[in-house]
């Protein structure tokens, strides 16, 4: 399973937060973006539970991450 995760940060130390996000298990890539969100990450896992683990145990455990919005891929290659 795959998903895009929109991430908001609670810090101005964006470079450090981006490095931690890119290093989290299941994160295939992460980009700093402009607009309502700070970072967009693409994640992969074997199951819905696996996606949950990437988000809850991985991304949301990073102290600088304040909020995530997840969009599960329903048709992709």
N, C-alpha and C positions, 0 to 999 in steps of 0.2 A: 504494500500500500504506500501511497505517496500523498504528501500534503505540502501546501505553502503555508507558512506561518508569518503573520505580520507581528512585529515585535516593537513594543514601546519600552524605552529605557528611562530610568530614574537618575541618570548621571550625565555629566557632560564629558566623561572619560570614555568616549565612544570607541576609540581604538582598542582599548583593553576589553570592553564588553564584546566587541565584534570578534576579537581573537578567541575569547572563551566560547562564544556561540559557535564559531567555526570548528572548534575542537570538541564539541559535544557529540556523543555517540548518536548516530542516525542522521546527523546534519550533513547533507551532500554539498550544499553551498549556502552562503549567506552574503547579502549585499547591503551596504549602507544606501539608503534611499532618501528622497525628499518627500515632503507631504505630511500626512497625518501620523505616519508611522516612521520609526527610525531605521529598522532593519527588516528585510524580507529574507526568510530562510526557506530552503527546500529540504524536506526530510523524507526519509524512507524507512519502512519497517515491514516485517512479515505479516503483521495483523493489525487490527484496530487497537488491540491492547498494546501492541508494540509502539504504535504512534502515540498513544496516551503516555507510555513510559518515557518516550523521547521528550515529550512536552513537559510532563509533570516532574519527572525525576531528573531530566536534563536541563531544558531551557528555563523552566520556572525556578530551578534551584540556583540559578546564577543570580547573585545579589542585585545586580544592576538591571535585571529584567523586571519591569513593573506590570506588564500586561501583554497577553498574546491573543491573537485572533487566528483561528485555524480554518483553512479551506482545504477539505479533502478532495483529492483528484478523483473524479468519477469516470473520466474518459481520457486517457493519455497513453503515451508510448514510452 
